Amino acid sequence: MSVNREFIPAKDAQAPFFVGVDLGGTNIKVGVVDDLGRALSWLSVKTETEKGPEDATQRMAAAVRQAIREAGVEPDATVYVGLGSPGTMDIPAGMLVEPVNLKGWDHFPIRDRLSHHCALPVAFANDAGAAAYGEFWVGSGRNLSSIVLFTLGTGIGSGIIIGDLSLDGENSHGAECGHLIIDYGDGARRCGCGKTGHLEAYASATAVIQRMQEALDAGRETSIQDRLAEGARLTPKLLDAEAEAGDALAMEIIMDTAMYMGIGVVNLMHTIDPAGVLLGGAMTFGGGETDLGQKFLQRIREEVRRRAFPLLAERTIIEFASLGGDAGYIGAAGIARLEYRKQR
Amino acid sequence: MSVNREFIPAKDAQAPFFVGVDLGGTNIKVGVVDDLGRALSWLSVKTETEKGPEDATQRMAAAVRQAIREAGVEPDATVYVGLGSPGTMDIPAGMLVEPVNLKGWDHFPIRDRLSHHCALPVAFANDAGAAAYGEFWVGSGRNLSSIVLFTLGTGIGSGIIIGDLSLDGENSHGAECGHLIIDYGDGARRCGCGKTGHLEAYASATAVIQRMQEALDAGRETSIQDRLAEGARLTPKLLDAEAEAGDALAMEIIMDTAMYMGIGVVNLMHTIDPAGVLLGGAMTFGGGETDLGQKFLQRIREEVRRRAFPLLAERTIIEFASLGGDAGYIGAAGIARLEYRKQR
């Protein structure tokens, strides 16, 4: 277990406390959050999917207890656990259904098993919905009344929050915005899900690598060729570095990614009309911290201005998310807090 | 004023009563609805936009009074008015902003003026949102917990209802789903709004006529050619009749329209994941009443099965709307009822 303590001390925290659990295919992140959304502790344990869901849920519960101890708060003051999990899932039933990244965990009643092992009530959420709620509660969306969060990584996840409501959907398939069709035609790109023309098939890390590979195969000149000859792997990070170093093709591929994301953002603006659209995940090309990240964001905004209703283009905030890898457990804790408040 | 009385009598109605007003560019439809969503009376007056919004609002209020009289209920039992209006608008402020179909009515505080003239509180809604709420309350969506309504006409309108919440959006631009981008490419069709690649540019009545004209210009064989030579106008109704009479090209254009609508439906399923998607408006090729309408609906469902997540394709209800031209005022009355209940 890795433990991190750079968080607010218990004496400055506002009771009651909530524990957020961010369940992933590789790691489970568990953190204690106060009533104002400030983290007091977090730790990470391996998921070890092969040991099965019951074993993992027991270790999850042990991590919850450890996080509460690390936070230094009264155990009784911790009132509710929130669990964000990858899909597919049945949110009202508290069940995993056929989670792609948790092989063999099909149809496991994870909410109630975790509640049993923790001896605390558990609120259940989609991982992307939890991350979106985290950003809405205390991240880049904290001053906005509704947001869409896109998380750019191997795939494209998304969460939609409208005034304290996470849009889970009738079948727990709400906000699968990576699978918006942006090209209906026969020549459209194939998505990881098997269908064609989805945003994810153009703007995910997988798609970025594929588009770069196509450019390499077409013989386009680029410093990437040299790095690959030196043994580097073709990743968004490599494109990032080469674009920063002045490679025109790497920059073009990144800016095209921004263009595609702009199209996805417009589709959400014309459906949800949120106060803000936030961009997070592993592939933001440095995010707000680098010139390249800023160029990426500017190109998204430019595409939005080109394609959205002028009033929306003018008013809708488009920004990077700010909680990074903490969004998931903070948001899960926030959703637990909503449930706790609803029941009082 | 045209008056229609084929509605339930006052003695069978359930108090309290609500008046729905459906404001359009040509007509204003006003109806009295009981607490169970059943209409007691309705009438229609001309909008006469050129006389300006204050004059129209006074006539609207007179129509409200007349509809109450026609309904035969106690005036005191009628407690709230709902007004559905075309955009652009500012719903929380109760203001029209720049309504395209109400020339010269810009920035008119229509909600409060109508309330003043009626001496009743007024709930303000988007016309498409009101129609969607009507279908959700007592139409095809009455057994569903969330719906998307597409209205196919000159343009494509839409409304999204999630558990008694009409998704108005942060800037009163929610559910502008006719303006979803389904083709981002340079060769995409141009929409009435000036942008390209929007669903409306492929599947609205305007787009149907345009695609048919292109086929005619390309010299495709069709009985439509004969009808046009006889002086008929190129309309969806003409395609409807010729397709029913066996014209292959008219059928092809209609089935392509269904394919495009299927793509739009999938995009909503992957964003909202509603319990049902309903299709209404003037251009449903007979709707549930004709074989052609049924073929149109089947083709939409087929495209959804081809493109949506299998679980959603299996579970999501896709049906015609059932309230026709009454959806707007019934839904506006329903939204008034929600406001009334919230305040008690």
Interface residues (C-beta under 8 A of the other chain):
Chain A: T88 S145 S146 I160 I162 L165 L167 D168 G169 E170 N171 S172 H173 G174 A175 E176 C177 H179 L180 I181 I182 D183 Y184 G185 C193 K195 Y260 I263 V266 N267 L268 M269 H270 T271 I272 D273 P274 A275 R307 F309 L311 L312 R315 T316
Chain B: T88 S145 S146 I160 I162 L165 L167 D168 G169 E170 N171 S172 H173 G174 A175 E176 C177 H179 L180 I181 I182 D183 Y184 G185 C193 K195 Y260 I263 V266 N267 L268 M269 H270 T271 I272 D273 P274 A275 R307 F309 L311 L312 R315 T316
